[in-house]
Amino acid sequence: MKKLALHWQILLGMALGVVVGLIMTKFDGGREIIQDWVKPFGNIFINALKLIAVPLILASLIKGVSDLKDIAKLSKMGGRTIGTYVVTTVIAVSIGLLVVNVVQPGKSITEATRTELVESYKGDAEKKISAAEKQREAGPLQALEDLVPSNIFDAASDNGNMLQVIFFAIFFGLGLILIPEEKAKPAKQFFDSFNEVILKLIDLIMLAAPYGVFALLAALVVESPSADLFSALGWYAFCVLLGLAMMIVVYTIIVLVFTGKTPKFFFNGIGPAQLLAFSTSSSAATLPVTMERVEEHLGVEEEVTSFVLPIGATINMDGTSLYQAVAAVFIAQAFGMDLSLGVQLGIIVTATLASIGSAAVPGAGMVMLVIVLAQAGIPEAGLALIFAVDRPLDMCRTVVNVTGDAAVSMLVAKSVDKLGEPHVRNWDDNYKKRND
């Protein structure tokens, strides 16, 4: 019997999770059963992916940088990567502002609905505002200071310190390039082997992907807010989803124009990573899968994926920046504020920088949104207006974040002549080998 491809297994798991979640909400105690006996398996799956995120970045980035054998190549690739990420982020914010100004979803919020939402989510909003206040109290160069860890082991113990881990990995890789080749060889062999072990662990974890996403979606359904709150925010959610869809089209055009690869090729290759991003709401948790799909199914050589994708998972948050732009203007409209062109241009700059500073974990964009609101003079308490639908939208914008990383990696690979044909060594093949 032919085994279903991975992306179909994940889709099936997602669909069953939604169905089971909906059924269990109809029974007394059904929500508690899902939360107590099903959701933990979803959390275990996410934890397993997060477990190998830091080792994967260390192994793949050190190997990728040292394989370049030339600092000039690293500088060239780095410049193109960062430049492209900034451009796509500005495009994403601009699309978000365009959509929200045309649709004007905040105009449909009545005074009664606004009051209900603010009261319902007042506590959650205050927590995010408090977290953002700590961010604002930092000095202008705090981000640069935080980039360099004082202890790599301490930095590697927290997935929120991805930029510090990336800095160390690039720094270590540069050291391997600069010392004589015979002295660097043992270290390079270690990280080559270490990288292969991590890839094998990804194979094993992905065998559980359909079950993990089933548990995550079932838990999401039973924990969702009431339908009344969703209906009040329907136009806002529509604006975010429309903007995200338009950004996906932008990526497709970029891939088609600059690499010559068809949309079908691109989405077939990155599909499982997109589904996993949707389920986990975390670019960092999805990173191991994104790297393997881009390298083996999109034809990007390893030295490019190991450099471009870890950086992208940390600083390239196009979906997050688009959502921040839409949310800021939506909240302003809900409070009857008219934002000038200058203020909205400021939102473009702030949302771009805030998306770079967002951690690649669920809900982090909400904290950075407070900074965007403060810059634009929008009441921060309005954050409570969007909490009801934030989780499903977070899932969708994570898909855009991951898709953008993949598209940029193909673009950069093409520019340095490192884009070839797919060389599949995926989970399905490995599964077949183990069961032949």
N, C-alpha and C positions, 0 to 999 in steps of 0.2 A: 504493500500500500504506500502510495506516494505521500511523503511528509509535507505538511503545509509550510510555506515559506515563513520566515520569521515575522515579517510585517503583518501577514495575515493572522498569525497566532496572536500577536499583540492586539490587533484590531478586535479579534474575537474575545480576548480577555477583557478589553475595555467595554465592549458591548454587553457582555455578560455581567460585568461589574455594575453597570448602570441599571440593567434589568433587575438584578438581585437587590440592589440598593432600593429601587423604587418599590419592589414587592415587600421588602422588610419594613418600610415605613408604614405599611398598612396594618401591621400587627403590633400589639402591645408588647413592648420590650424588644422589638425588632431592631431599633436603632442601637440599643445597648449591646445586642448580640454582635452587630457589625463592628461597633467601636471596640468591644472587648476581645472578640475572637477572630475578626477578619483584618481589621486595620493594622494590627501589629505585624502581620506578614508583609504588608506594603511598606511599613517603616523599616523592616529588616532588609527588604530589597533595596530601598534607597540607601540605607546605611552601608550595604555591601558595595554599592557603586561609589559612595563617598570614601569608603575605606581605601580604595585603590586610586583615587583621584590624585593625591599628592605624590605617591610613588610613581604613578604614570607620568606626571609632569616632570619629575626629577629625572627619571630614566630616559624618557623620549626627548626632552629638551637638551639634556647634556649630550646625548648621542647625536641629536640633530645638529647642534652647534659645532661639536668637535668634528663631525663628518664633513663640514664645510671646508675645513683646512685653510681657510682664508678669511681674515677679518673683513676684508672689503666686501665679500659676498654677504656676510652677516649684516653689515651696514646697509647694503643695497636692499636686501630682503626686508630688514626691519623698517626702513624708511617707507617702502611701498606698502607694507602691512599697516603701519600706524596711519599713514596718509589716507589709505582707502577706507579704513575703519571710521575715521573722522568724517569723511565725505558721506558715507552711507548713513551715519548717525544724523548729520545735518539734514539730509534728504528725508529721513524718517520723521524728525521733529516738524519739518516744514509740511509734510503730508498730513500729520496729525492736526496742525493748526488750520490747514486748509479745510479739512473735513469738518472740524468742530465749528468753524466760523460759518460754513455753508448750512449745515444742518441745525445748529444752535439748539442742542438737546437740553441745555439748562433752562430754556424758556418754558419747558413743559412741566417744571417742578413747581407744584403749588406750595403755598406757605405751610399748609397742614402737613404735607408729605415731607417737606424740609425739616420741620420741627420733629416729626416722628423719627426720621433717620438720624438726626443729630443726637436725639436723646437715646436711641437704641444703641448707637455705636460710640457714644461719648467716651467711654472708658478706653476702648481700643485706640481712638484718635489721640487721647492724651498720652498713651504709651509711645506712639510713633512720634508725637511732637517732642516728648522728652528725649527720645533717642536722637532726633534731629538737632535738638538744642546742643547736645554734646558735640555733634559734628560742627556746628557753627562756631562754638567756642574755641575750636582749634585755630592755630595761626595760619597765615596764608601759605606757608611752606610745609605744613604738617603732612600733606600727602606725599611730598618728596622725602621728608624725614622718615615716614612710615615705610617707604619703599625698601629701605635697607634694614634687614633684621639684625638685632644684636646677638641673636642665638638662633641658628637655623633649626635646631631640634624643637625649640619652643614655637617657631613659626610654622614648622611642618605639623605641629600637633593640632592646628586649627585650620579647617578648610576656608575660613574667612580671610586667611593670610596668603591667598594664592599669589598675589603680586610679589610678596617677599620671597616665596618659594621660586617663582619664575626668575626673579633677580639673581638669586643664588645659583640657579641652574645655568643661566646664561654666563654668569661670572665664572663658574666652575668650567664650563665648556670652553670659554676663552682661555683659561689657564691651560687646558689640554692642548689647544692649538699652539700656544706660545712655547711650550716645552718641547724638547727633542722627541721625535716620533717613537723611538724605542722606549723612552721612559713613560710616554703616555699610553703605550699599547696595553699594559695590564689593566689600567683603569678603564680604558675604552672597551676592552673585552668584558669586564665586569658589568658595565652598564648595558652593553649589547645583550648579554645573557639575562640581566635583570629585566630589561625591556621585554624579552621574549616570555619570561615568566608572567609578567603583568598581562600581556596579551592573552596568554592561556587562561589566566584567572577571569578575564573578561568573557572568554568563551563559556566558562563554567557558570558565571553569574547570569549570562544571557539565556541560559537554558530555563531559568526561573522567571524571565521577563513577563510572559503571559500571565502567570499567577500573581506576580507583583503588581502589575497594572490593574488586574481584576480587583485586588484588595484595595488599592488606592482609589479607584473610581467608585467602588461600592461605599467606601467611607465618605467620599466627597458628597455623594447623593444624599446620604442620611444626615449629613451635617449642614446641608444647604439651608439658607434662610427661607422665609415664607414666600409664596408666589406674589403676594401684594407688594412686597419690597422690590422684587424683581421687575414687576410691571412698571413701577415708578421710575426705574432706571433703564428701561428698555432702549430709549434713544441714545443714552450715553454708551451703553454696551454696543449698540449698532455702530456708532461712530468709531469706537476703538477697533472693532472687528473689521469694519470697512477699511480703515487706515492700515491695519495689519495685512489685510488681503492685498491692498495696493502695494505694500512694501514687498510682499512675496513676488508680485509681478515685476517689480524693479529688479529683484535678484535674478529672476528668470531671464530678463532682458540682458542684464550684465553678463550672465553665463553664456547666453547665446551669441551676443555680439563680440565679446572678448575672447571666448574660448572655442566657439563654434559647436558647443555641445547642446543637444536638444533639451527642451524642458522634460520630456519623458525620461531621458537618460539621467538628468539631474535628480528628479524626484524619486525615481526608482532606486538610485544610489543612496540618497539621504533619508528616504522614507522611514525606516525603523528608528533612526535617531530623532526624527521629528515626533514620532508617536511616543517615544520614551520621554522626550522633553515635555510633551503635553501631559503625560501622566505624573511626572515628578516635579514639574515647575522649577527645575533647577538646571542651569547650564553646566554647573560644575559636576553634578551627578551624571549628566548625560555625556560629559566630555569623553570618557573612554570609548563609548559607542560611536560618537561623532568622529573621533580620530580613525577608528578602524573602518568605518563606512567610507569616509573621504579618501583614505589611502587605497583601500582594496576595491571599492566600487566606483569611485570617481576618477581614479588614476593619478591622484596627486602623490608625488614621491614623498617618502617618509621624512626627509630632512626639511621639507616645507610644512607638512602637517604637524610635526613635532614642535615647530616654532610658531606657526601662525595660529593654530587652534587653541593652545593653552592661553595665549595672550588674548585671543578673541573671546574666550569664555569668561575672561576677567574684565575686559574693558569695552568690548563691542556689544552693547545692549541696545540695539536699534528698536526692538519691540518695547523695551522699557522706556526709552526716551520718547517714542511716539505716544505711548500711554500717558506719560507725564504731561505732555503738551495738551492732549485732549482733556485730561482730568483737571488741569489748572484752569483752562478756559471754561469748562463745564461748571466748575464750582463758582467761578466768577459770575457766570450767567445766572446760576441759581440764586445768587445773592444780589442780582440786579446790577452788577458792575459792568461797565463797558471798558474794555481794555484797549488802549491806544496802540498804534503800530509800533511805537518805541518799546512799550512794555512787552509786546509779543515778540519783538526781535530779541529782547532780553531773555525771554523764555527759551528761545532757540539756543542761545549761548549757555544758559544755566542748565537746561535739560540735557544738552550735549555733555557738559562737564559732570553733571550729576549721574548720568547713565554710566560714565566711565568709572565713577566712584561707587557704583552699586555692587554689592557682593552678588556672586552668582548662585544665590540661594533663594528659596521661596519667600516672597513678601518684602525683599530688601528694597525694591523700587519704591514702596510706599514711604519708607523713611526718607529717601532722597527727595520724594515729591514735596515734603514739607519745606525743604530748602527752596525748591522752585516756587512754591506758593509765597513764601516770605519775600523772595526777591521781587515778585510781581505785585506785592501788596495785597494779596488775596487772603481772606480770613482762614487761618490754619484749622479752625474748628470745622471748616467745610470738608475736611478729610473724612469725617463721619458719613458724608453723603454717599461715598462710593464703596464703603466697606462691604455692603451686602453682595456685590457682584465681583469683588476684587479677585477672589480665588479662581473662578473659571477664566477670567480675563488674564490672570497671571499665567495660567496654563497656556493660553493662546500666544501671549507675547513671548514666552520662553521658546515656543516653536519658531517664531520669527528670529529670535536671537541666535538660535542654533543654525537656522537656514542661512542667515547672513554670514556666520563664521565659515560655513562650507563654501558659499559663493565666493567670498573674498579669498579663501585658500586656493580655489581653482584659478582665480584671476592672478594672484601672486605667482602661483606655480607656472602659469602660462608665460608670464613676463620674464621669468628666469629660466625658461625652457625645462621645467621639471614636471610638466603635465603629460602623462602617457596614457596607455590603455589600462583598464582595470585588471588587477591580478587577484582574483577572489581567493581568499583564504578565510571564509566566514564561518559563522556558527553552524549553519546548515551543513556545510561540507565536513566540518569537524565532527558534527553529530553523526553523519553518515559513516565516517571512518571508524568512529568508536563502536558503531552498531553493525558494521559489515561482518 
